[in-house]
Amino acid sequence: MIAILGLLVGAILGLLLEPEVPGALQPYLPIAVVAALDALFGGLRALLDGTFDDRVFIVSFLSNVVIAAVIVFLGDQLGVGTQLSTAVVVVLGIRIFSNAAAIRRHLFRA
């Protein structure tokens, strides 16, 4: 629960303070946000299923962001950054919608 609270506080501070992202890191920010959302929805699903573990959540959150950033970085180095960025967003998007569907089923029994 502390991790989710920390995530919310960080998001609110980011919106209020509007930090500047260096130009070299700007292509990786949307990918990092999608990867973080995947971990957040996965954590919420685990919480509702009664299997939430804060260590698993933190490791999942950090590893999702790092792995997604590395894939996009390698794509940039190979000259196919846009295609790999799209692939990462599609895969993580599928996971987000899958978790959202499970959350919906759990909350609304539908």
Phi and psi restraints in degrees (range 20) as a CNS / XPLOR table:
assign (resid 1 and name C) (resid 2 and name N)
       (resid 2 and name CA) (resid 2 and name C) 1.0 -63.3 20.0 2
assign (resid 2 and name N) (resid 2 and name CA)
       (resid 2 and name C) (resid 3 and name N) 1.0 -38.1 20.0 2
assign (resid 2 and name C) (resid 3 and name N)
       (resid 3 and name CA) (resid 3 and name C) 1.0 -64.9 20.0 2
assign (resid 3 and name N) (resid 3 and name CA)
       (resid 3 and name C) (resid 4 and name N) 1.0 -42.0 20.0 2
assign (resid 3 and name C) (resid 4 and name N)
       (resid 4 and name CA) (resid 4 and name C) 1.0 -66.7 20.0 2
assign (resid 4 and name N) (resid 4 and name CA)
       (resid 4 and name C) (resid 5 and name N) 1.0 -40.9 20.0 2
assign (resid 4 and name C) (resid 5 and name N)
       (resid 5 and name CA) (resid 5 and name C) 1.0 -62.5 20.0 2
assign (resid 5 and name N) (resid 5 and name CA)
       (resid 5 and name C) (resid 6 and name N) 1.0 -43.3 20.0 2
assign (resid 5 and name C) (resid 6 and name N)
       (resid 6 and name CA) (resid 6 and name C) 1.0 -62.1 20.0 2
assign (resid 6 and name N) (resid 6 and name CA)
       (resid 6 and name C) (resid 7 and name N) 1.0 -38.9 20.0 2
assign (resid 6 and name C) (resid 7 and name N)
       (resid 7 and name CA) (resid 7 and name C) 1.0 -63.9 20.0 2
assign (resid 7 and name N) (resid 7 and name CA)
       (resid 7 and name C) (resid 8 and name N) 1.0 -43.2 20.0 2
assign (resid 7 and name C) (resid 8 and name N)
       (resid 8 and name CA) (resid 8 and name C) 1.0 -65.1 20.0 2
assign (resid 8 and name N) (resid 8 and name CA)
       (resid 8 and name C) (resid 9 and name N) 1.0 -43.1 20.0 2
assign (resid 8 and name C) (resid 9 and name N)
       (resid 9 and name CA) (resid 9 and name C) 1.0 -62.6 20.0 2
assign (resid 9 and name N) (resid 9 and name CA)
       (resid 9 and name C) (resid 10 and name N) 1.0 -42.5 20.0 2
assign (resid 9 and name C) (resid 10 and name N)
       (resid 10 and name CA) (resid 10 and name C) 1.0 -62.7 20.0 2
assign (resid 10 and name N) (resid 10 and name CA)
       (resid 10 and name C) (resid 11 and name N) 1.0 -41.2 20.0 2
assign (resid 10 and name C) (resid 11 and name N)
       (resid 11 and name CA) (resid 11 and name C) 1.0 -64.8 20.0 2
assign (resid 11 and name N) (resid 11 and name CA)
       (resid 11 and name C) (resid 12 and name N) 1.0 -42.1 20.0 2
assign (resid 11 and name C) (resid 12 and name N)
       (resid 12 and name CA) (resid 12 and name C) 1.0 -65.5 20.0 2
assign (resid 12 and name N) (resid 12 and name CA)
       (resid 12 and name C) (resid 13 and name N) 1.0 -44.4 20.0 2
assign (resid 12 and name C) (resid 13 and name N)
       (resid 13 and name CA) (resid 13 and name C) 1.0 -61.6 20.0 2
assign (resid 13 and name N) (resid 13 and name CA)
       (resid 13 and name C) (resid 14 and name N) 1.0 -39.6 20.0 2
assign (resid 13 and name C) (resid 14 and name N)
       (resid 14 and name CA) (resid 14 and name C) 1.0 -62.1 20.0 2
assign (resid 14 and name N) (resid 14 and name CA)
       (resid 14 and name C) (resid 15 and name N) 1.0 -39.4 20.0 2
assign (resid 14 and name C) (resid 15 and name N)
       (resid 15 and name CA) (resid 15 and name C) 1.0 -69.7 20.0 2
assign (resid 15 and name N) (resid 15 and name CA)
       (resid 15 and name C) (resid 16 and name N) 1.0 -37.6 20.0 2
assign (resid 15 and name C) (resid 16 and name N)
       (resid 16 and name CA) (resid 16 and name C) 1.0 -76.8 20.0 2
assign (resid 16 and name N) (resid 16 and name CA)
       (resid 16 and name C) (resid 17 and name N) 1.0 -41.2 20.0 2
assign (resid 16 and name C) (resid 17 and name N)
       (resid 17 and name CA) (resid 17 and name C) 1.0 -86.6 20.0 2
assign (resid 17 and name N) (resid 17 and name CA)
       (resid 17 and name C) (resid 18 and name N) 1.0 -19.2 20.0 2
assign (resid 17 and name C) (resid 18 and name N)
       (resid 18 and name CA) (resid 18 and name C) 1.0 45.4 20.0 2
assign (resid 18 and name N) (resid 18 and name CA)
       (resid 18 and name C) (resid 19 and name N) 1.0 66.5 20.0 2
assign (resid 18 and name C) (resid 19 and name N)
       (resid 19 and name CA) (resid 19 and name C) 1.0 -68.0 20.0 2
assign (resid 19 and name N) (resid 19 and name CA)
       (resid 19 and name C) (resid 20 and name N) 1.0 150.9 20.0 2
assign (resid 19 and name C) (resid 20 and name N)
       (resid 20 and name CA) (resid 20 and name C) 1.0 -84.3 20.0 2
assign (resid 20 and name N) (resid 20 and name CA)
       (resid 20 and name C) (resid 21 and name N) 1.0 132.2 20.0 2
assign (resid 20 and name C) (resid 21 and name N)
       (resid 21 and name CA) (resid 21 and name C) 1.0 -100.6 20.0 2
assign (resid 21 and name N) (resid 21 and name CA)
       (resid 21 and name C) (resid 22 and name N) 1.0 126.7 20.0 2
assign (resid 21 and name C) (resid 22 and name N)
       (resid 22 and name CA) (resid 22 and name C) 1.0 -58.0 20.0 2
assign (resid 22 and name N) (resid 22 and name CA)
       (resid 22 and name C) (resid 23 and name N) 1.0 145.3 20.0 2
assign (resid 22 and name C) (resid 23 and name N)
       (resid 23 and name CA) (resid 23 and name C) 1.0 -55.6 20.0 2
assign (resid 23 and name N) (resid 23 and name CA)
       (resid 23 and name C) (resid 24 and name N) 1.0 -35.5 20.0 2
assign (resid 23 and name C) (resid 24 and name N)
       (resid 24 and name CA) (resid 24 and name C) 1.0 -67.9 20.0 2
assign (resid 24 and name N) (resid 24 and name CA)
       (resid 24 and name C) (resid 25 and name N) 1.0 -24.4 20.0 2
assign (resid 24 and name C) (resid 25 and name N)
       (resid 25 and name CA) (resid 25 and name C) 1.0 -97.3 20.0 2
assign (resid 25 and name N) (resid 25 and name CA)
       (resid 25 and name C) (resid 26 and name N) 1.0 -8.1 20.0 2
assign (resid 25 and name C) (resid 26 and name N)
       (resid 26 and name CA) (resid 26 and name C) 1.0 -60.0 20.0 2
assign (resid 26 and name N) (resid 26 and name CA)
       (resid 26 and name C) (resid 27 and name N) 1.0 -36.1 20.0 2
assign (resid 26 and name C) (resid 27 and name N)
       (resid 27 and name CA) (resid 27 and name C) 1.0 -65.5 20.0 2
assign (resid 27 and name N) (resid 27 and name CA)
       (resid 27 and name C) (resid 28 and name N) 1.0 -21.2 20.0 2
assign (resid 27 and name C) (resid 28 and name N)
       (resid 28 and name CA) (resid 28 and name C) 1.0 -91.1 20.0 2
assign (resid 28 and name N) (resid 28 and name CA)
       (resid 28 and name C) (resid 29 and name N) 1.0 -17.7 20.0 2
assign (resid 28 and name C) (resid 29 and name N)
       (resid 29 and name CA) (resid 29 and name C) 1.0 -62.4 20.0 2
assign (resid 29 and name N) (resid 29 and name CA)
       (resid 29 and name C) (resid 30 and name N) 1.0 -48.7 20.0 2
assign (resid 29 and name C) (resid 30 and name N)
       (resid 30 and name CA) (resid 30 and name C) 1.0 -61.5 20.0 2
assign (resid 30 and name N) (resid 30 and name CA)
       (resid 30 and name C) (resid 31 and name N) 1.0 -36.3 20.0 2
assign (resid 30 and name C) (resid 31 and name N)
       (resid 31 and name CA) (resid 31 and name C) 1.0 -66.2 20.0 2
assign (resid 31 and name N) (resid 31 and name CA)
       (resid 31 and name C) (resid 32 and name N) 1.0 -41.6 20.0 2
assign (resid 31 and name C) (resid 32 and name N)
       (resid 32 and name CA) (resid 32 and name C) 1.0 -64.2 20.0 2
assign (resid 32 and name N) (resid 32 and name CA)
       (resid 32 and name C) (resid 33 and name N) 1.0 -38.3 20.0 2
assign (resid 32 and name C) (resid 33 and name N)
       (resid 33 and name CA) (resid 33 and name C) 1.0 -66.2 20.0 2
assign (resid 33 and name N) (resid 33 and name CA)
       (resid 33 and name C) (resid 34 and name N) 1.0 -43.8 20.0 2
assign (resid 33 and name C) (resid 34 and name N)
       (resid 34 and name CA) (resid 34 and name C) 1.0 -64.1 20.0 2
assign (resid 34 and name N) (resid 34 and name CA)
       (resid 34 and name C) (resid 35 and name N) 1.0 -41.0 20.0 2
assign (resid 34 and name C) (resid 35 and name N)
       (resid 35 and name CA) (resid 35 and name C) 1.0 -64.4 20.0 2
assign (resid 35 and name N) (resid 35 and name CA)
       (resid 35 and name C) (resid 36 and name N) 1.0 -39.2 20.0 2
assign (resid 35 and name C) (resid 36 and name N)
       (resid 36 and name CA) (resid 36 and name C) 1.0 -67.0 20.0 2
assign (resid 36 and name N) (resid 36 and name CA)
       (resid 36 and name C) (resid 37 and name N) 1.0 -39.6 20.0 2
assign (resid 36 and name C) (resid 37 and name N)
       (resid 37 and name CA) (resid 37 and name C) 1.0 -63.1 20.0 2
assign (resid 37 and name N) (resid 37 and name CA)
       (resid 37 and name C) (resid 38 and name N) 1.0 -37.1 20.0 2
assign (resid 37 and name C) (resid 38 and name N)
       (resid 38 and name CA) (resid 38 and name C) 1.0 -60.6 20.0 2
assign (resid 38 and name N) (resid 38 and name CA)
       (resid 38 and name C) (resid 39 and name N) 1.0 -45.7 20.0 2
assign (resid 38 and name C) (resid 39 and name N)
       (resid 39 and name CA) (resid 39 and name C) 1.0 -65.4 20.0 2
assign (resid 39 and name N) (resid 39 and name CA)
       (resid 39 and name C) (resid 40 and name N) 1.0 -38.6 20.0 2
assign (resid 39 and name C) (resid 40 and name N)
       (resid 40 and name CA) (resid 40 and name C) 1.0 -64.1 20.0 2
assign (resid 40 and name N) (resid 40 and name CA)
       (resid 40 and name C) (resid 41 and name N) 1.0 -47.1 20.0 2
assign (resid 40 and name C) (resid 41 and name N)
       (resid 41 and name CA) (resid 41 and name C) 1.0 -66.5 20.0 2
assign (resid 41 and name N) (resid 41 and name CA)
       (resid 41 and name C) (resid 42 and name N) 1.0 -36.4 20.0 2
assign (resid 41 and name C) (resid 42 and name N)
       (resid 42 and name CA) (resid 42 and name C) 1.0 -64.2 20.0 2
assign (resid 42 and name N) (resid 42 and name CA)
       (resid 42 and name C) (resid 43 and name N) 1.0 -40.0 20.0 2
assign (resid 42 and name C) (resid 43 and name N)
       (resid 43 and name CA) (resid 43 and name C) 1.0 -66.2 20.0 2
assign (resid 43 and name N) (resid 43 and name CA)
       (resid 43 and name C) (resid 44 and name N) 1.0 -40.0 20.0 2
assign (resid 43 and name C) (resid 44 and name N)
       (resid 44 and name CA) (resid 44 and name C) 1.0 -65.7 20.0 2
assign (resid 44 and name N) (resid 44 and name CA)
       (resid 44 and name C) (resid 45 and name N) 1.0 -40.1 20.0 2
assign (resid 44 and name C) (resid 45 and name N)
       (resid 45 and name CA) (resid 45 and name C) 1.0 -62.9 20.0 2
assign (resid 45 and name N) (resid 45 and name CA)
       (resid 45 and name C) (resid 46 and name N) 1.0 -44.3 20.0 2
assign (resid 45 and name C) (resid 46 and name N)
       (resid 46 and name CA) (resid 46 and name C) 1.0 -63.5 20.0 2
assign (resid 46 and name N) (resid 46 and name CA)
       (resid 46 and name C) (resid 47 and name N) 1.0 -37.3 20.0 2
assign (resid 46 and name C) (resid 47 and name N)
       (resid 47 and name CA) (resid 47 and name C) 1.0 -62.5 20.0 2
assign (resid 47 and name N) (resid 47 and name CA)
       (resid 47 and name C) (resid 48 and name N) 1.0 -44.5 20.0 2
assign (resid 47 and name C) (resid 48 and name N)
       (resid 48 and name CA) (resid 48 and name C) 1.0 -69.6 20.0 2
assign (resid 48 and name N) (resid 48 and name CA)
       (resid 48 and name C) (resid 49 and name N) 1.0 -29.8 20.0 2
assign (resid 48 and name C) (resid 49 and name N)
       (resid 49 and name CA) (resid 49 and name C) 1.0 -80.8 20.0 2
assign (resid 49 and name N) (resid 49 and name CA)
       (resid 49 and name C) (resid 50 and name N) 1.0 -8.9 20.0 2
assign (resid 49 and name C) (resid 50 and name N)
       (resid 50 and name CA) (resid 50 and name C) 1.0 79.8 20.0 2
assign (resid 50 and name N) (resid 50 and name CA)
       (resid 50 and name C) (resid 51 and name N) 1.0 19.4 20.0 2
assign (resid 50 and name C) (resid 51 and name N)
       (resid 51 and name CA) (resid 51 and name C) 1.0 -117.5 20.0 2
assign (resid 51 and name N) (resid 51 and name CA)
       (resid 51 and name C) (resid 52 and name N) 1.0 16.6 20.0 2
assign (resid 51 and name C) (resid 52 and name N)
       (resid 52 and name CA) (resid 52 and name C) 1.0 -67.9 20.0 2
assign (resid 52 and name N) (resid 52 and name CA)
       (resid 52 and name C) (resid 53 and name N) 1.0 134.9 20.0 2
assign (resid 52 and name C) (resid 53 and name N)
       (resid 53 and name CA) (resid 53 and name C) 1.0 -133.5 20.0 2
assign (resid 53 and name N) (resid 53 and name CA)
       (resid 53 and name C) (resid 54 and name N) 1.0 123.4 20.0 2
assign (resid 53 and name C) (resid 54 and name N)
       (resid 54 and name CA) (resid 54 and name C) 1.0 -62.7 20.0 2
assign (resid 54 and name N) (resid 54 and name CA)
       (resid 54 and name C) (resid 55 and name N) 1.0 -34.7 20.0 2
assign (resid 54 and name C) (resid 55 and name N)
       (resid 55 and name CA) (resid 55 and name C) 1.0 -66.2 20.0 2
assign (resid 55 and name N) (resid 55 and name CA)
       (resid 55 and name C) (resid 56 and name N) 1.0 -42.1 20.0 2
assign (resid 55 and name C) (resid 56 and name N)
       (resid 56 and name CA) (resid 56 and name C) 1.0 -63.2 20.0 2
assign (resid 56 and name N) (resid 56 and name CA)
       (resid 56 and name C) (resid 57 and name N) 1.0 -41.0 20.0 2
assign (resid 56 and name C) (resid 57 and name N)
       (resid 57 and name CA) (resid 57 and name C) 1.0 -61.7 20.0 2
assign (resid 57 and name N) (resid 57 and name CA)
       (resid 57 and name C) (resid 58 and name N) 1.0 -46.9 20.0 2
assign (resid 57 and name C) (resid 58 and name N)
       (resid 58 and name CA) (resid 58 and name C) 1.0 -65.4 20.0 2
assign (resid 58 and name N) (resid 58 and name CA)
       (resid 58 and name C) (resid 59 and name N) 1.0 -44.4 20.0 2
assign (resid 58 and name C) (resid 59 and name N)
       (resid 59 and name CA) (resid 59 and name C) 1.0 -63.9 20.0 2
assign (resid 59 and name N) (resid 59 and name CA)
       (resid 59 and name C) (resid 60 and name N) 1.0 -42.5 20.0 2
assign (resid 59 and name C) (resid 60 and name N)
       (resid 60 and name CA) (resid 60 and name C) 1.0 -62.4 20.0 2
assign (resid 60 and name N) (resid 60 and name CA)
       (resid 60 and name C) (resid 61 and name N) 1.0 -45.2 20.0 2
assign (resid 60 and name C) (resid 61 and name N)
       (resid 61 and name CA) (resid 61 and name C) 1.0 -59.0 20.0 2
assign (resid 61 and name N) (resid 61 and name CA)
       (resid 61 and name C) (resid 62 and name N) 1.0 -53.0 20.0 2
assign (resid 61 and name C) (resid 62 and name N)
       (resid 62 and name CA) (resid 62 and name C) 1.0 -67.1 20.0 2
assign (resid 62 and name N) (resid 62 and name CA)
       (resid 62 and name C) (resid 63 and name N) 1.0 -43.4 20.0 2
assign (resid 62 and name C) (resid 63 and name N)
       (resid 63 and name CA) (resid 63 and name C) 1.0 -68.2 20.0 2
assign (resid 63 and name N) (resid 63 and name CA)
       (resid 63 and name C) (resid 64 and name N) 1.0 -37.1 20.0 2
assign (resid 63 and name C) (resid 64 and name N)
       (resid 64 and name CA) (resid 64 and name C) 1.0 -58.9 20.0 2
assign (resid 64 and name N) (resid 64 and name CA)
       (resid 64 and name C) (resid 65 and name N) 1.0 -47.1 20.0 2
assign (resid 64 and name C) (resid 65 and name N)
       (resid 65 and name CA) (resid 65 and name C) 1.0 -64.8 20.0 2
assign (resid 65 and name N) (resid 65 and name CA)
       (resid 65 and name C) (resid 66 and name N) 1.0 -45.9 20.0 2
assign (resid 65 and name C) (resid 66 and name N)
       (resid 66 and name CA) (resid 66 and name C) 1.0 -66.5 20.0 2
assign (resid 66 and name N) (resid 66 and name CA)
       (resid 66 and name C) (resid 67 and name N) 1.0 -46.2 20.0 2
assign (resid 66 and name C) (resid 67 and name N)
       (resid 67 and name CA) (resid 67 and name C) 1.0 -63.8 20.0 2
assign (resid 67 and name N) (resid 67 and name CA)
       (resid 67 and name C) (resid 68 and name N) 1.0 -43.5 20.0 2
assign (resid 67 and name C) (resid 68 and name N)
       (resid 68 and name CA) (resid 68 and name C) 1.0 -62.4 20.0 2
assign (resid 68 and name N) (resid 68 and name CA)
       (resid 68 and name C) (resid 69 and name N) 1.0 -42.7 20.0 2
assign (resid 68 and name C) (resid 69 and name N)
       (resid 69 and name CA) (resid 69 and name C) 1.0 -64.8 20.0 2
assign (resid 69 and name N) (resid 69 and name CA)
       (resid 69 and name C) (resid 70 and name N) 1.0 -40.3 20.0 2
assign (resid 69 and name C) (resid 70 and name N)
       (resid 70 and name CA) (resid 70 and name C) 1.0 -64.9 20.0 2
assign (resid 70 and name N) (resid 70 and name CA)
       (resid 70 and name C) (resid 71 and name N) 1.0 -41.5 20.0 2
assign (resid 70 and name C) (resid 71 and name N)
       (resid 71 and name CA) (resid 71 and name C) 1.0 -61.8 20.0 2
assign (resid 71 and name N) (resid 71 and name CA)
       (resid 71 and name C) (resid 72 and name N) 1.0 -44.4 20.0 2
assign (resid 71 and name C) (resid 72 and name N)
       (resid 72 and name CA) (resid 72 and name C) 1.0 -67.1 20.0 2
assign (resid 72 and name N) (resid 72 and name CA)
       (resid 72 and name C) (resid 73 and name N) 1.0 -39.9 20.0 2
assign (resid 72 and name C) (resid 73 and name N)
       (resid 73 and name CA) (resid 73 and name C) 1.0 -61.0 20.0 2
assign (resid 73 and name N) (resid 73 and name CA)
       (resid 73 and name C) (resid 74 and name N) 1.0 -46.1 20.0 2
assign (resid 73 and name C) (resid 74 and name N)
       (resid 74 and name CA) (resid 74 and name C) 1.0 -62.2 20.0 2
assign (resid 74 and name N) (resid 74 and name CA)
       (resid 74 and name C) (resid 75 and name N) 1.0 -37.8 20.0 2
assign (resid 74 and name C) (resid 75 and name N)
       (resid 75 and name CA) (resid 75 and name C) 1.0 -62.5 20.0 2
assign (resid 75 and name N) (resid 75 and name CA)
       (resid 75 and name C) (resid 76 and name N) 1.0 -40.5 20.0 2
assign (resid 75 and name C) (resid 76 and name N)
       (resid 76 and name CA) (resid 76 and name C) 1.0 -62.8 20.0 2
assign (resid 76 and name N) (resid 76 and name CA)
       (resid 76 and name C) (resid 77 and name N) 1.0 -41.2 20.0 2
assign (resid 76 and name C) (resid 77 and name N)
       (resid 77 and name CA) (resid 77 and name C) 1.0 -66.6 20.0 2
assign (resid 77 and name N) (resid 77 and name CA)
       (resid 77 and name C) (resid 78 and name N) 1.0 -32.5 20.0 2
assign (resid 77 and name C) (resid 78 and name N)
       (resid 78 and name CA) (resid 78 and name C) 1.0 -86.8 20.0 2
assign (resid 78 and name N) (resid 78 and name CA)
       (resid 78 and name C) (resid 79 and name N) 1.0 -7.5 20.0 2
assign (resid 78 and name C) (resid 79 and name N)
       (resid 79 and name CA) (resid 79 and name C) 1.0 85.5 20.0 2
assign (resid 79 and name N) (resid 79 and name CA)
       (resid 79 and name C) (resid 80 and name N) 1.0 13.2 20.0 2
assign (resid 79 and name C) (resid 80 and name N)
       (resid 80 and name CA) (resid 80 and name C) 1.0 -125.3 20.0 2
assign (resid 80 and name N) (resid 80 and name CA)
       (resid 80 and name C) (resid 81 and name N) 1.0 35.8 20.0 2
assign (resid 80 and name C) (resid 81 and name N)
       (resid 81 and name CA) (resid 81 and name C) 1.0 -59.1 20.0 2
assign (resid 81 and name N) (resid 81 and name CA)
       (resid 81 and name C) (resid 82 and name N) 1.0 -39.6 20.0 2
assign (resid 81 and name C) (resid 82 and name N)
       (resid 82 and name CA) (resid 82 and name C) 1.0 -64.8 20.0 2
assign (resid 82 and name N) (resid 82 and name CA)
       (resid 82 and name C) (resid 83 and name N) 1.0 -41.9 20.0 2
assign (resid 82 and name C) (resid 83 and name N)
       (resid 83 and name CA) (resid 83 and name C) 1.0 -66.6 20.0 2
assign (resid 83 and name N) (resid 83 and name CA)
       (resid 83 and name C) (resid 84 and name N) 1.0 -42.9 20.0 2
assign (resid 83 and name C) (resid 84 and name N)
       (resid 84 and name CA) (resid 84 and name C) 1.0 -70.6 20.0 2
assign (resid 84 and name N) (resid 84 and name CA)
       (resid 84 and name C) (resid 85 and name N) 1.0 -33.6 20.0 2
assign (resid 84 and name C) (resid 85 and name N)
       (resid 85 and name CA) (resid 85 and name C) 1.0 -61.6 20.0 2
assign (resid 85 and name N) (resid 85 and name CA)
       (resid 85 and name C) (resid 86 and name N) 1.0 -43.3 20.0 2
assign (resid 85 and name C) (resid 86 and name N)
       (resid 86 and name CA) (resid 86 and name C) 1.0 -63.5 20.0 2
assign (resid 86 and name N) (resid 86 and name CA)
       (resid 86 and name C) (resid 87 and name N) 1.0 -41.7 20.0 2
assign (resid 86 and name C) (resid 87 and name N)
       (resid 87 and name CA) (resid 87 and name C) 1.0 -62.6 20.0 2
assign (resid 87 and name N) (resid 87 and name CA)
       (resid 87 and name C) (resid 88 and name N) 1.0 -43.2 20.0 2
assign (resid 87 and name C) (resid 88 and name N)
       (resid 88 and name CA) (resid 88 and name C) 1.0 -63.1 20.0 2
assign (resid 88 and name N) (resid 88 and name CA)
       (resid 88 and name C) (resid 89 and name N) 1.0 -44.6 20.0 2
assign (resid 88 and name C) (resid 89 and name N)
       (resid 89 and name CA) (resid 89 and name C) 1.0 -63.9 20.0 2
assign (resid 89 and name N) (resid 89 and name CA)
       (resid 89 and name C) (resid 90 and name N) 1.0 -39.9 20.0 2
assign (resid 89 and name C) (resid 90 and name N)
       (resid 90 and name CA) (resid 90 and name C) 1.0 -64.2 20.0 2
assign (resid 90 and name N) (resid 90 and name CA)
       (resid 90 and name C) (resid 91 and name N) 1.0 -48.2 20.0 2
assign (resid 90 and name C) (resid 91 and name N)
       (resid 91 and name CA) (resid 91 and name C) 1.0 -62.9 20.0 2
assign (resid 91 and name N) (resid 91 and name CA)
       (resid 91 and name C) (resid 92 and name N) 1.0 -47.7 20.0 2
assign (resid 91 and name C) (resid 92 and name N)
       (resid 92 and name CA) (resid 92 and name C) 1.0 -68.6 20.0 2
assign (resid 92 and name N) (resid 92 and name CA)
       (resid 92 and name C) (resid 93 and name N) 1.0 -33.8 20.0 2
assign (resid 92 and name C) (resid 93 and name N)
       (resid 93 and name CA) (resid 93 and name C) 1.0 -62.9 20.0 2
assign (resid 93 and name N) (resid 93 and name CA)
       (resid 93 and name C) (resid 94 and name N) 1.0 -41.0 20.0 2
assign (resid 93 and name C) (resid 94 and name N)
       (resid 94 and name CA) (resid 94 and name C) 1.0 -61.2 20.0 2
assign (resid 94 and name N) (resid 94 and name CA)
       (resid 94 and name C) (resid 95 and name N) 1.0 -43.2 20.0 2
assign (resid 94 and name C) (resid 95 and name N)
       (resid 95 and name CA) (resid 95 and name C) 1.0 -65.5 20.0 2
assign (resid 95 and name N) (resid 95 and name CA)
       (resid 95 and name C) (resid 96 and name N) 1.0 -39.6 20.0 2
assign (resid 95 and name C) (resid 96 and name N)
       (resid 96 and name CA) (resid 96 and name C) 1.0 -62.2 20.0 2
assign (resid 96 and name N) (resid 96 and name CA)
       (resid 96 and name C) (resid 97 and name N) 1.0 -47.7 20.0 2
assign (resid 96 and name C) (resid 97 and name N)
       (resid 97 and name CA) (resid 97 and name C) 1.0 -67.4 20.0 2
assign (resid 97 and name N) (resid 97 and name CA)
       (resid 97 and name C) (resid 98 and name N) 1.0 -32.9 20.0 2
assign (resid 97 and name C) (resid 98 and name N)
       (resid 98 and name CA) (resid 98 and name C) 1.0 -64.7 20.0 2
assign (resid 98 and name N) (resid 98 and name CA)
       (resid 98 and name C) (resid 99 and name N) 1.0 -45.5 20.0 2
assign (resid 98 and name C) (resid 99 and name N)
       (resid 99 and name CA) (resid 99 and name C) 1.0 -66.6 20.0 2
assign (resid 99 and name N) (resid 99 and name CA)
       (resid 99 and name C) (resid 100 and name N) 1.0 -39.3 20.0 2
assign (resid 99 and name C) (resid 100 and name N)
       (resid 100 and name CA) (resid 100 and name C) 1.0 -62.7 20.0 2
assign (resid 100 and name N) (resid 100 and name CA)
       (resid 100 and name C) (resid 101 and name N) 1.0 -38.7 20.0 2
assign (resid 100 and name C) (resid 101 and name N)
       (resid 101 and name CA) (resid 101 and name C) 1.0 -65.4 20.0 2
assign (resid 101 and name N) (resid 101 and name CA)
       (resid 101 and name C) (resid 102 and name N) 1.0 -41.2 20.0 2
assign (resid 101 and name C) (resid 102 and name N)
       (resid 102 and name CA) (resid 102 and name C) 1.0 -65.5 20.0 2
assign (resid 102 and name N) (resid 102 and name CA)
       (resid 102 and name C) (resid 103 and name N) 1.0 -38.8 20.0 2
assign (resid 102 and name C) (resid 103 and name N)
       (resid 103 and name CA) (resid 103 and name C) 1.0 -64.2 20.0 2
assign (resid 103 and name N) (resid 103 and name CA)
       (resid 103 and name C) (resid 104 and name N) 1.0 -44.8 20.0 2
assign (resid 103 and name C) (resid 104 and name N)
       (resid 104 and name CA) (resid 104 and name C) 1.0 -60.0 20.0 2
assign (resid 104 and name N) (resid 104 and name CA)
       (resid 104 and name C) (resid 105 and name N) 1.0 -45.0 20.0 2
assign (resid 104 and name C) (resid 105 and name N)
       (resid 105 and name CA) (resid 105 and name C) 1.0 -61.5 20.0 2
assign (resid 105 and name N) (resid 105 and name CA)
       (resid 105 and name C) (resid 106 and name N) 1.0 -37.9 20.0 2
assign (resid 105 and name C) (resid 106 and name N)
       (resid 106 and name CA) (resid 106 and name C) 1.0 -70.7 20.0 2
assign (resid 106 and name N) (resid 106 and name CA)
       (resid 106 and name C) (resid 107 and name N) 1.0 -43.1 20.0 2
assign (resid 106 and name C) (resid 107 and name N)
       (resid 107 and name CA) (resid 107 and name C) 1.0 -75.1 20.0 2
assign (resid 107 and name N) (resid 107 and name CA)
       (resid 107 and name C) (resid 108 and name N) 1.0 -41.1 20.0 2
assign (resid 107 and name C) (resid 108 and name N)
       (resid 108 and name CA) (resid 108 and name C) 1.0 -107.8 20.0 2
assign (resid 108 and name N) (resid 108 and name CA)
       (resid 108 and name C) (resid 109 and name N) 1.0 -0.6 20.0 2
assign (resid 108 and name C) (resid 109 and name N)
       (resid 109 and name CA) (resid 109 and name C) 1.0 54.3 20.0 2
assign (resid 109 and name N) (resid 109 and name CA)
       (resid 109 and name C) (resid 110 and name N) 1.0 35.3 20.0 2
